[in-house]
Each structure stands twice: as structure tokens, then as C-alpha cells.
Amino acid sequence: MAALANPQNTLAVLQKYKFNTQKKYGQNFLIDPHVIDKIIAAAEIDREDFIIEIGPGIGSLTQYLCEHAKEVLAVEIDKNLIPILEDTLQGYSNVTVLNEDILKVDLSRILQEKRGFRSVKVVANLPYYITSPVIMSLLESKIPVESFTFMVQKEVADRMRVGPGTKDYGALSLAVQYYAKPEIAVSVPPNCFIPRPKVGSAVIKLTRYAEAPVDVKNEKQMFRLIRASFNQRRKTLTNGLGNAPGLPFDKEQIQEALAEMELPATVRGETLTLEQFAQLSNLLSEQFC
């Protein structure tokens, strides 16, 4: 099977199988081999790696992954793409196609059954509608993944790497930066896909930290504080956290913690760093206990 990553071969496969893209799955197929080369380079894939690919589509990126990695697990939710993948990947013996929703796959069990690879890496051209749930599910899981290389909407990629005081800074920024180091590898214009999306994309690499970059006593509580802060980002932290359902702290406790951090009672969550959110969470835990 010829390489799919160009307009002619992609259209030929879609026409052969009379396949119509599904909006509900956010299907946009890569047709630029130069972009795929950059994805492979960013992910730093070699012959000792086990690759988990999410949303292989018709197999354009999968073919390249098979040529560079030891083994590839391609997880595809759309059952109509399975016969196409069996065709386009028939020349590769190191790939397994799984017709499942990635959010329901027991990756820990699969990896426990696998042997003989040096590291696990995730590579994906993620549909826009499910980007954040997939990224957070993978980051929060305990599976031993070294890095994640995602094609995502450019706006989402920017959101993952920005710092305090910017309009894109929010709960996703902090969550990603708690678990991994984010780096944008390349921007990808809409004309690199069939069908053509309305917005630009970017390839972002998340290299997982061996240890969290901040010392926090209660991870879950810190993230509850972060979510509450950005759910009402126009409010001060005192008001936003003091009125948030599920948080056991009153306004006086929050103001005391902020004062100990030498922050004004009027400060907003969008100005706090990850380290400051960890410090706030630790101080509130001490008060509450």
C-alpha cells in the first residue's frame, strides 16, 4: 500500500470505500508528509518504543509510526474505518488495531501484557471535541508513558503552555504543567487536512515529569481550587472559592491563607502560578485540619 499522506492517495482510499467523514468524530485526515515527519521527529520515536496512537483514521500517520517504532497500538472508535485500516496497514506486522473508545480502554492491562519495549509514547491527531478529556485522562492515569505528542487545535495548544496573566491561561494550563513539560513543535494550517478544518492546528509535545514540579499535600484539593478559581475567573479568589460548592473553606480562611502568602484579598486566580496554587492548597489544608 502506497503512503497515504498526500491528497491523491487519501481521496483514492476514501472513494474506494465510499467513506464519508463523520462530524461527530471530528475526522480530519492529514495529507502533508512533511507534517508527519515533524510529528515523528517531535515524538523522538525509535525502534525500541511502544506507541499508542489515538484516532488513526485511515492510517496515514500509522504507517510512519510502524516504520519507526517497535510496536504500534492504534485505537480507533469508528467501526467503519476498521476495514480501511486492515487494508492500508496490511504490509505491517507490528501494528494492532483496536476498535474502542480510548476513554474506555484499559491501557494498564494492555501494557502489563506487553514486553520488550524501552518506553511507551502516545501519538495522536486528536479530534477537537474530545481533546481535553483525552489529555487529562491520560495524564492522570498511572500508565508509564514517557511523552505525549498531540495534534490539537492551535488555541488549545497555546492554552496548555501559557502562564499567569494571559487570556488563555486556565485550569487546563495548570493541569498540563503539573504533569508535563509542554512544547509546541509545529503549527499546522488547515490546508494540511481533508476535509479542511475551519481553524489552525499545532503539534504539541508533553514530556511527563518524573516528579511533580511543585510540592502539594493534596492533589485533588488543589485541582478543585484551580477549577473553582477559573469557573468564575472574573471574581476574586476570596469570593470565587468562598462560594464554590464542594469546597469546605469560608472567606475568612481563604483571606488568612492569601495574607500568609502576602497576596491581597482582591487577587484573582488567573494571576497565580502553579506553585502559588499548591501553596494555597497546603495552607488551607493546615487551617481546615
ABEGO torsion letter per residue (X at the ends): XBBABBAAAAAAAAAAAGBBBBAAAGBBBBABAAAAAAAAAAAGBBAABBBBBBGAEAGAAAAAAAAABABBBBBBABAAAAAAAAAAAAABAABBBBBBBAAABBAAAAAAABBGBABBBBBBBBBAAAAAAAAAAAAABABBBABBBBBBBAAAAAAAABBBGBAABBAAAAAAAAABBBBBABBBBAAABOBBBABBBBBBBBBBBABBABBBABAAAAAAAAAAAAABAABBAAAAAAABBGBABBAAAAAAAAAAAGBBAABBAAABBAAAAAAAAAAAAAAAX
